[in-house]
C-alpha cells in the first residue's frame, strides 16, 4: 500500500487507495495550550474531544485547536509558521510529529512507500530540513520519497498531456513553478510568498488593524482573509478600494513567480527542445478567487515567456490535488520496485 502525504503550511493531508476506494485524511496545522483545570478536562471528555497533557497543560491539536481555541479565549499556534519547522520549540515539534502520525495508518506492510511534499522542498530534496519529516515517516513503518508540490500537480492534472506542461502551485507560505516533460522535472523555481503574504499586504493596504489580548495593535489578517474569501467578484474587475488593492496584490504575486520562472526557463537549453505549445495548470487555495485563470493568462502574455502556452486552467481539486499527484508518484514508484524485484 502506497500513501501520499501533503504537508502544507496551513493543512496536512494524506491520501491512500484501499481496494478501489480513495481514503483521505486532513488536519489543520495548529495547536493551542490550555490550563489543565479539572473543569476543562471534564468538558473536553464529555464532548469526546481528544487532547494531551504536557507539563501540566492541556494540548489541543489540529482541527480541535482551530475550532475550540476561541471558546477558551486562546490563540491557535501554527506549527509551521512561514513553512518552517520550529527549531527551538520542543512542544511544537512533538505536536508536529503527532499530527503526521495521525494521518498515517499504523503497521503498514514492510517497505510501503510514502510520497510526501513539504514547504521547504526542492526537486532534489536537499534544501531545507527534511530529516525531521523523514524520521517521523520512517518510525511509522514507511519509506519516504519526496516530491515538490508543483510536480505533484502536473502528475495529478496533466495525464492526458503525457504529464508534460507547466505546474504552478500557490500555497500559504510559498509559490512554485515546475516545467515538466513526460513526468520529469525540466526546471523548477519557487518564491517565499503565498496566501499569507497576500493577507498581510491586504491588511496593510486597507489599514485594517485589531488589538490583541495585550491591547497591542496588529494587522487584522483574519478579518481581511474572511472578507477576501466572501467576495464573489472577479479580481480582474475590481470596484471598491478593497477589491482594487486585492487585485493589485494578486497580480504582484502571480507576476513574481512567473517572472522568475521565465528568467530561469529561458536559460535552459532543454526548454527550447520541449513540445509546444504547453498546458498550464494552477493549484492551491489562492487560485480559487474568480478571475484567477484570466489573471495568469494576462501576466503570461505580458512577459516574454520562453514557452508557448496553449491553455491555462485551475485544478478542480484545490484541497487534494497535490496529494493525488503524490499518490500517483508513489504507486508508480512501487510498481517499478516490484518489477525490479520480480
C-alpha positions as a Markdown table, in Angstrom:
| # | Residue | x | y | z |
|---|---|---|---|---|
| 1 | Unk | 0.0 | 0.0 | 0.0 |
| 2 | Unk | 1.4 | 3.4 | -1.0 |
| 3 | Unk | 0.3 | 6.6 | 0.6 |
| 4 | Unk | 0.6 | 10.3 | -0.1 |
| 5 | Unk | 1.3 | 13.0 | 2.4 |
| 6 | Unk | 0.9 | 16.7 | 1.6 |
| 7 | Unk | 2.4 | 18.7 | 4.4 |
| 8 | Unk | 1.2 | 22.2 | 3.7 |
| 9 | Unk | 1.8 | 25.3 | 5.9 |
| 10 | Unk | -1.9 | 25.5 | 6.7 |
| 11 | Unk | -3.2 | 22.0 | 6.4 |
| 12 | Unk | -1.8 | 18.4 | 6.4 |
| 13 | Unk | -3.5 | 15.9 | 4.1 |
| 14 | Unk | -3.0 | 12.2 | 3.4 |
| 15 | Unk | -4.5 | 10.1 | 0.6 |
| 16 | Unk | -4.3 | 6.3 | 0.0 |
| 17 | Unk | -6.0 | 3.7 | -2.1 |
| 18 | Unk | -7.9 | 0.9 | -0.3 |
| 19 | Unk | -9.0 | -1.5 | -3.0 |
| 20 | Unk | -10.8 | 0.8 | -5.4 |
| 21 | Unk | -11.7 | 3.5 | -2.8 |
| 22 | Unk | -9.7 | 6.6 | -2.0 |
| 23 | Unk | -9.3 | 7.3 | 1.7 |
| 24 | Unk | -8.5 | 10.9 | 2.7 |
| 25 | Unk | -7.5 | 12.5 | 6.0 |
| 26 | Unk | -6.7 | 16.0 | 6.9 |
| 27 | Unk | -6.0 | 18.3 | 9.8 |
| 28 | Unk | -5.2 | 22.0 | 10.4 |
| 29 | Unk | -1.5 | 22.7 | 11.3 |
| 30 | Unk | -2.2 | 24.5 | 14.6 |
| 31 | Unk | -2.2 | 23.7 | 18.3 |
| 32 | Unk | -3.3 | 25.5 | 21.5 |
| 33 | Unk | -2.3 | 25.3 | 25.1 |
| 34 | Unk | -4.9 | 25.4 | 27.9 |
| 35 | Unk | -4.6 | 25.3 | 31.7 |
| 36 | Unk | -5.1 | 21.7 | 32.9 |
| 37 | Unk | -8.1 | 22.6 | 35.1 |
| 38 | Unk | -10.4 | 19.8 | 36.1 |
| 39 | Unk | -13.3 | 21.7 | 34.6 |
| 40 | Unk | -11.6 | 21.9 | 31.2 |
| 41 | Unk | -10.7 | 18.2 | 31.2 |
| 42 | Unk | -14.3 | 17.3 | 32.1 |
| 43 | Unk | -15.7 | 19.5 | 29.3 |
| 44 | Unk | -13.4 | 18.0 | 26.7 |
| 45 | Unk | -14.0 | 14.5 | 27.8 |
| 46 | Unk | -17.8 | 15.0 | 27.9 |
| 47 | Unk | -17.6 | 16.3 | 24.3 |
| 48 | Unk | -15.4 | 13.4 | 23.2 |
| 49 | Unk | -12.6 | 15.7 | 22.2 |
| 50 | Unk | -9.1 | 14.3 | 22.1 |
| 51 | Unk | -6.4 | 16.2 | 24.0 |
| 52 | Unk | -3.0 | 15.6 | 25.5 |
| 53 | Unk | -1.4 | 16.6 | 28.8 |
| 54 | Unk | 2.1 | 18.0 | 28.8 |
| 55 | Unk | 3.9 | 19.7 | 31.7 |
| 56 | Unk | 0.6 | 20.2 | 33.5 |
| 57 | Unk | -1.1 | 21.8 | 30.5 |
| 58 | Unk | -3.8 | 20.7 | 28.0 |
| 59 | Unk | -2.7 | 20.5 | 24.4 |
| 60 | Unk | -5.3 | 20.7 | 21.7 |
| 61 | Unk | -4.1 | 19.8 | 18.2 |
| 62 | Unk | -5.3 | 20.1 | 14.6 |
| 63 | Unk | -8.9 | 20.8 | 13.8 |
| 64 | Unk | -9.9 | 20.7 | 17.5 |
| 65 | Unk | -7.4 | 23.5 | 18.2 |
| 66 | Unk | -8.6 | 25.6 | 15.3 |
| 67 | Unk | -12.3 | 25.3 | 16.3 |
| 68 | Unk | -12.1 | 25.4 | 20.1 |
| 69 | Unk | -9.3 | 27.9 | 20.9 |
| 70 | Unk | -11.6 | 30.9 | 20.6 |
| 71 | Unk | -14.0 | 29.3 | 23.1 |
| 72 | Unk | -11.2 | 29.2 | 25.7 |
| 73 | Unk | -10.0 | 32.6 | 24.7 |
| 74 | Unk | -6.7 | 31.2 | 23.4 |
| 75 | Unk | -4.9 | 31.7 | 20.2 |
| 76 | Unk | -4.2 | 28.8 | 17.9 |
| 77 | Unk | -0.4 | 28.5 | 17.3 |
| 78 | Unk | 0.9 | 27.4 | 13.8 |
| 79 | Unk | 3.3 | 24.5 | 13.9 |
| 80 | Unk | 4.8 | 25.5 | 10.5 |
| 81 | Unk | 5.0 | 29.3 | 10.7 |
| 82 | Unk | 6.1 | 30.6 | 7.3 |
| 83 | Unk | 6.5 | 27.0 | 6.2 |
| 84 | Unk | 9.4 | 26.4 | 8.6 |
| 85 | Unk | 9.9 | 23.6 | 11.1 |
| 86 | Unk | 10.3 | 25.0 | 14.6 |
| 87 | Unk | 13.9 | 24.5 | 15.7 |
| 88 | Unk | 13.8 | 25.6 | 19.3 |
| 89 | Unk | 10.3 | 24.6 | 20.3 |
| 90 | Unk | 10.2 | 21.0 | 21.5 |
| 91 | Unk | 6.4 | 21.2 | 22.1 |
| 92 | Unk | 5.7 | 22.3 | 18.6 |
| 93 | Unk | 7.9 | 19.7 | 17.1 |
| 94 | Unk | 6.2 | 17.0 | 19.2 |
| 95 | Unk | 2.8 | 18.2 | 18.1 |
| 96 | Unk | 4.0 | 18.3 | 14.5 |
| 97 | Unk | 5.1 | 14.6 | 14.7 |
| 98 | Unk | 1.8 | 13.6 | 16.4 |
| 99 | Unk | -0.2 | 15.3 | 13.6 |
| 100 | Unk | 1.7 | 13.5 | 10.9 |
| 101 | Unk | 1.3 | 10.1 | 12.7 |
| 102 | Unk | -2.5 | 10.7 | 12.9 |
| 103 | Unk | -2.6 | 10.8 | 9.1 |
| 104 | Unk | -0.7 | 7.6 | 8.5 |
| 105 | Unk | -2.3 | 4.1 | 9.0 |
| 106 | Unk | -0.3 | 2.2 | 11.6 |
| 107 | Unk | 1.6 | -1.0 | 10.9 |
| 108 | Unk | 1.9 | -0.9 | 7.1 |
| 109 | Unk | 3.5 | -3.8 | 5.2 |
| 110 | Unk | 7.2 | -3.6 | 5.2 |
| 111 | Unk | 8.7 | -1.2 | 2.7 |
| 112 | Unk | 5.4 | 0.7 | 1.8 |
| 113 | Unk | 6.2 | 4.0 | 0.2 |
| 114 | Unk | 5.0 | 7.4 | 1.5 |
| 115 | Unk | 5.4 | 10.1 | -1.1 |
| 116 | Unk | 5.4 | 13.5 | 0.7 |
| 117 | Unk | 5.8 | 17.1 | -0.1 |
| 118 | Unk | 6.7 | 19.8 | 2.3 |
| 119 | Unk | 7.0 | 23.7 | 2.2 |
| 120 | Unk | 10.8 | 23.7 | 2.1 |
| 121 | Unk | 11.0 | 21.2 | -0.8 |
| 122 | Unk | 13.2 | 21.4 | -3.9 |
| 123 | Unk | 13.3 | 18.8 | -6.7 |
| 124 | Unk | 16.4 | 17.3 | -5.2 |
| 125 | Unk | 15.0 | 17.3 | -1.7 |
| 126 | Unk | 18.3 | 18.7 | -0.4 |
| 127 | Unk | 17.2 | 22.2 | 0.5 |
| 128 | Unk | 15.6 | 22.7 | 3.9 |
| 129 | Unk | 15.5 | 20.5 | 7.0 |
| 130 | Unk | 13.6 | 17.4 | 5.7 |
| 131 | Unk | 15.3 | 15.0 | 8.1 |
| 132 | Unk | 12.6 | 15.5 | 10.7 |
| 133 | Unk | 9.8 | 14.5 | 8.3 |
| 134 | Unk | 11.8 | 11.5 | 7.1 |
| 135 | Unk | 12.3 | 10.2 | 10.6 |
| 136 | Unk | 8.6 | 10.6 | 11.6 |
| 137 | Unk | 7.5 | 8.7 | 8.5 |
| 138 | Unk | 10.2 | 6.0 | 8.9 |
| 139 | Unk | 9.2 | 5.5 | 12.5 |
| 140 | Unk | 5.7 | 4.7 | 11.4 |
| 141 | Unk | 7.0 | 2.0 | 9.1 |
| 142 | Unk | 7.0 | 3.8 | 5.7 |
| 143 | Unk | 9.8 | 4.5 | 3.3 |
| 144 | Unk | 9.7 | 8.3 | 2.5 |
| 145 | Unk | 10.0 | 9.6 | -1.1 |
| 146 | Unk | 9.9 | 13.4 | -1.6 |
| 147 | Unk | 8.3 | 15.3 | -4.4 |
| 148 | Unk | 7.7 | 19.0 | -4.9 |
| 149 | Unk | 4.1 | 20.3 | -5.0 |
| 150 | Unk | 4.1 | 21.7 | -8.5 |
| 151 | Unk | 5.4 | 18.5 | -9.9 |
| 152 | Unk | 2.8 | 16.6 | -8.0 |
| 153 | Unk | 0.1 | 18.9 | -9.6 |
| 154 | Unk | 1.4 | 18.0 | -13.0 |
| 155 | Unk | 1.1 | 14.3 | -12.3 |
| 156 | Unk | -2.4 | 14.8 | -11.0 |
| 157 | Unk | -3.8 | 17.1 | -13.7 |
| 158 | Unk | -1.8 | 16.6 | -16.9 |
| 159 | Unk | -2.2 | 12.9 | -17.6 |
| 160 | Unk | -3.8 | 13.5 | -21.0 |
| 161 | Unk | -0.9 | 15.7 | -21.9 |
| 162 | Unk | 1.6 | 12.9 | -21.1 |
| 163 | Unk | 2.5 | 14.6 | -17.8 |
| 164 | Unk | 4.0 | 17.5 | -19.8 |
| 165 | Unk | 3.4 | 21.1 | -19.1 |
| 166 | Unk | 3.8 | 23.9 | -16.5 |
| 167 | Unk | 2.6 | 23.3 | -12.9 |
| 168 | Unk | 2.0 | 26.4 | -10.7 |
| 169 | Unk | 1.1 | 26.0 | -7.0 |
| 170 | Unk | 0.1 | 28.9 | -4.8 |
| 171 | Unk | 0.4 | 27.8 | -1.2 |
| 172 | Unk | 0.1 | 29.7 | 2.1 |
| 173 | Unk | 3.8 | 30.3 | 2.6 |
| 174 | Unk | 5.3 | 30.0 | -0.9 |
| 175 | Unk | 4.6 | 29.6 | -4.6 |
| 176 | Unk | 6.2 | 27.1 | -7.0 |
| 177 | Unk | 6.6 | 26.6 | -10.8 |
| 178 | Unk | 7.7 | 23.3 | -12.4 |
| 179 | Unk | 8.3 | 22.8 | -16.1 |
| 180 | Unk | 7.8 | 19.1 | -16.8 |
| 181 | Unk | 8.2 | 16.7 | -19.7 |
| 182 | Unk | 6.8 | 13.2 | -19.6 |
| 183 | Unk | 6.7 | 13.2 | -15.8 |
| 184 | Unk | 10.2 | 14.6 | -15.3 |
| 185 | Unk | 11.2 | 18.0 | -13.9 |
| 186 | Unk | 13.0 | 20.1 | -16.5 |
| 187 | Unk | 13.2 | 23.3 | -14.4 |
| 188 | Unk | 11.9 | 24.4 | -11.1 |
| 189 | Unk | 11.6 | 27.7 | -9.1 |
| 190 | Unk | 9.8 | 29.0 | -6.0 |
| 191 | Unk | 9.3 | 32.2 | -4.1 |
| 192 | Unk | 8.8 | 32.5 | -0.3 |
| 193 | Unk | 5.4 | 34.3 | -0.6 |
| 194 | Unk | 1.9 | 33.0 | -0.9 |
| 195 | Unk | -1.5 | 33.3 | 0.6 |
| 196 | Unk | -0.3 | 34.6 | 4.0 |
| 197 | Unk | 1.6 | 37.3 | 2.2 |
| 198 | Unk | -1.5 | 38.3 | 0.3 |
| 199 | Unk | -3.5 | 38.7 | 3.6 |
| 200 | Unk | -0.7 | 40.7 | 5.3 |
| 201 | Unk | -0.3 | 43.0 | 2.3 |
| 202 | Unk | -4.0 | 43.5 | 2.0 |
| 203 | Unk | -4.4 | 44.3 | 5.7 |
| 204 | Unk | -1.6 | 46.9 | 5.4 |
| 205 | Unk | -3.0 | 48.4 | 2.2 |
| 206 | Unk | -6.5 | 48.8 | 3.7 |
| 207 | Unk | -5.3 | 50.0 | 7.1 |
| 208 | Unk | -7.0 | 47.0 | 8.8 |
| 209 | Unk | -5.8 | 46.6 | 12.3 |
| 210 | Unk | -7.1 | 44.9 | 15.5 |
| 211 | Unk | -5.9 | 44.8 | 19.1 |
| 212 | Unk | -4.7 | 41.5 | 20.6 |
| 213 | Unk | -5.3 | 40.3 | 24.2 |
| 214 | Unk | -2.4 | 42.5 | 25.4 |
| 215 | Unk | -4.1 | 45.5 | 23.6 |
| 216 | Unk | -1.2 | 45.7 | 21.1 |
| 217 | Unk | -2.2 | 46.9 | 17.6 |
| 218 | Unk | -1.6 | 44.3 | 15.0 |
| 219 | Unk | -2.7 | 43.5 | 11.4 |
| 220 | Unk | -6.2 | 42.1 | 11.1 |
| 221 | Unk | -5.2 | 39.3 | 8.7 |
| 222 | Unk | -8.0 | 37.1 | 9.8 |
| 223 | Unk | -10.5 | 39.8 | 9.0 |
| 224 | Unk | -9.3 | 40.6 | 5.5 |
| 225 | Unk | -9.0 | 36.9 | 4.8 |
| 226 | Unk | -12.6 | 36.4 | 5.6 |
| 227 | Unk | -13.6 | 39.4 | 3.5 |
| 228 | Unk | -11.5 | 38.2 | 0.6 |
| 229 | Unk | -12.9 | 34.7 | 0.7 |
| 230 | Unk | -16.5 | 36.0 | 0.9 |
| 231 | Unk | -16.1 | 38.1 | -2.3 |
| 232 | Unk | -17.6 | 36.6 | -5.5 |
| 233 | Unk | -16.3 | 39.3 | -7.8 |
| 234 | Unk | -13.6 | 38.7 | -10.4 |
| 235 | Unk | -10.2 | 40.1 | -9.3 |
| 236 | Unk | -9.9 | 41.5 | -12.9 |
| 237 | Unk | -12.9 | 43.8 | -12.4 |
| 238 | Unk | -12.4 | 45.5 | -9.0 |
| 239 | Unk | -14.9 | 48.1 | -7.9 |
| 240 | Unk | -14.3 | 49.0 | -4.3 |
| 241 | Unk | -11.0 | 50.2 | -2.7 |
| 242 | Unk | -10.6 | 46.8 | -1.1 |
| 243 | Unk | -11.1 | 45.0 | -4.4 |
| 244 | Unk | -8.6 | 47.2 | -6.2 |
| 245 | Unk | -6.0 | 46.5 | -3.5 |
| 246 | Unk | -6.7 | 42.8 | -3.7 |
| 247 | Unk | -6.4 | 42.7 | -7.5 |
| 248 | Unk | -3.1 | 44.6 | -7.4 |
| 249 | Unk | -1.6 | 42.3 | -4.7 |
| 250 | Unk | -2.7 | 39.1 | -6.6 |
| 251 | Unk | -1.2 | 40.4 | -9.8 |
| 252 | Unk | 2.1 | 41.2 | -8.0 |
| 253 | Unk | 2.3 | 37.6 | -6.6 |
| 254 | Unk | 1.5 | 36.0 | -9.9 |
| 255 | Unk | 3.9 | 38.3 | -11.8 |
| 256 | Unk | 6.7 | 37.5 | -9.3 |
| 257 | Unk | 6.6 | 33.7 | -9.7 |
| 258 | Unk | 6.1 | 33.8 | -13.4 |
| 259 | Unk | 8.8 | 36.5 | -14.0 |
| 260 | Unk | 11.3 | 34.3 | -12.0 |
| 261 | Unk | 10.2 | 31.2 | -13.9 |
| 262 | Unk | 10.6 | 33.0 | -17.3 |
| 263 | Unk | 14.1 | 34.1 | -16.5 |
| 264 | Unk | 15.2 | 30.6 | -15.3 |
| 265 | Unk | 13.5 | 28.6 | -18.0 |
| 266 | Unk | 15.0 | 30.9 | -20.7 |
| 267 | Unk | 18.5 | 29.9 | -19.6 |
| 268 | Unk | 17.9 | 26.2 | -20.1 |
| 269 | Unk | 18.7 | 24.6 | -23.5 |
| 270 | Unk | 16.2 | 21.9 | -22.7 |
| 271 | Unk | 13.3 | 24.3 | -22.6 |
| 272 | Unk | 13.5 | 25.0 | -26.3 |
| 273 | Unk | 13.5 | 21.3 | -27.1 |
| 274 | Unk | 10.1 | 20.7 | -25.5 |
| 275 | Unk | 7.0 | 20.1 | -27.5 |
| 276 | Unk | 5.0 | 23.3 | -27.7 |
| 277 | Unk | 2.5 | 24.9 | -27.0 |
| 278 | Unk | 2.2 | 23.6 | -23.4 |
| 279 | Unk | -0.6 | 23.5 | -20.9 |
| 280 | Unk | -0.5 | 25.4 | -17.6 |
| 281 | Unk | -2.3 | 24.1 | -14.6 |
| 282 | Unk | -2.6 | 26.0 | -11.3 |
| 283 | Unk | -3.4 | 24.7 | -7.8 |
| 284 | Unk | -3.7 | 25.8 | -4.2 |
| 285 | Unk | -6.3 | 27.7 | -2.2 |
| 286 | Unk | -5.1 | 31.1 | -3.5 |
| 287 | Unk | -6.3 | 30.1 | -7.0 |
| 288 | Unk | -10.0 | 29.8 | -6.0 |
| 289 | Unk | -10.9 | 33.5 | -6.5 |
| 290 | Unk | -12.9 | 34.4 | -9.6 |
| 291 | Unk | -10.8 | 35.6 | -12.4 |
| 292 | Unk | -7.6 | 33.8 | -11.4 |
| 293 | Unk | -7.2 | 31.8 | -14.6 |
| 294 | Unk | -7.6 | 35.0 | -16.7 |
| 295 | Unk | -5.1 | 36.8 | -14.5 |
| 296 | Unk | -2.4 | 34.1 | -15.0 |
| 297 | Unk | -3.0 | 34.2 | -18.8 |
| 298 | Unk | -2.8 | 38.0 | -18.8 |
| 299 | Unk | 0.5 | 38.0 | -16.9 |
| 300 | Unk | 1.9 | 35.3 | -19.2 |
| 301 | Unk | 1.0 | 37.4 | -22.2 |
| 302 | Unk | 2.8 | 40.4 | -20.7 |
| 303 | Unk | 6.0 | 38.5 | -20.3 |
| 304 | Unk | 8.5 | 37.2 | -22.8 |
| 305 | Unk | 7.8 | 33.7 | -21.6 |
| 306 | Unk | 10.2 | 31.2 | -23.2 |
| 307 | Unk | 7.4 | 28.6 | -23.7 |
| 308 | Unk | 4.3 | 28.9 | -25.9 |
| 309 | Unk | 1.2 | 28.4 | -23.9 |
| 310 | Unk | -1.8 | 26.5 | -25.2 |
| 311 | Unk | -4.2 | 26.9 | -22.2 |
| 312 | Unk | -4.4 | 27.8 | -18.6 |
| 313 | Unk | -6.6 | 26.0 | -16.1 |
| 314 | Unk | -7.2 | 25.7 | -12.3 |
| 315 | Unk | -7.3 | 22.4 | -10.6 |
| 316 | Unk | -10.8 | 21.2 | -9.8 |
| 317 | Unk | -9.5 | 19.7 | -6.6 |
| 318 | Unk | -7.6 | 22.5 | -4.7 |
| 319 | Unk | -7.6 | 20.6 | -1.4 |
| 320 | Unk | -6.3 | 17.2 | -2.5 |
| 321 | Unk | -4.8 | 17.8 | -6.0 |
| 322 | Unk | -1.2 | 17.8 | -4.7 |
| 323 | Unk | -1.8 | 14.7 | -2.6 |
| 324 | Unk | -3.3 | 12.9 | -5.6 |
| 325 | Unk | -0.2 | 13.6 | -7.6 |
| 326 | Unk | 2.0 | 12.3 | -4.7 |
| 327 | Unk | -0.1 | 9.2 | -4.6 |
| 328 | Unk | 0.3 | 8.6 | -8.4 |
| 329 | Unk | 4.1 | 9.0 | -7.9 |
| 330 | Unk | 4.1 | 6.6 | -5.0 |
| 331 | Unk | 2.1 | 4.0 | -7.0 |
| 332 | Unk | 4.4 | 4.3 | -10.0 |
| 333 | Unk | 7.5 | 4.0 | -7.8 |
| 334 | Unk | 6.0 | 1.0 | -6.0 |
| 335 | Unk | 5.3 | -0.7 | -9.4 |
| 336 | Unk | 8.8 | 0.0 | -10.6 |
| 337 | Unk | 10.3 | -1.5 | -7.4 |
| 338 | Unk | 8.1 | -4.6 | -7.6 |
| 339 | Unk | 9.1 | -5.1 | -11.3 |
| 340 | Unk | 12.8 | -4.9 | -10.4 |
| 341 | Unk | 12.3 | -7.4 | -7.6 |
| 342 | Unk | 10.5 | -9.8 | -9.9 |
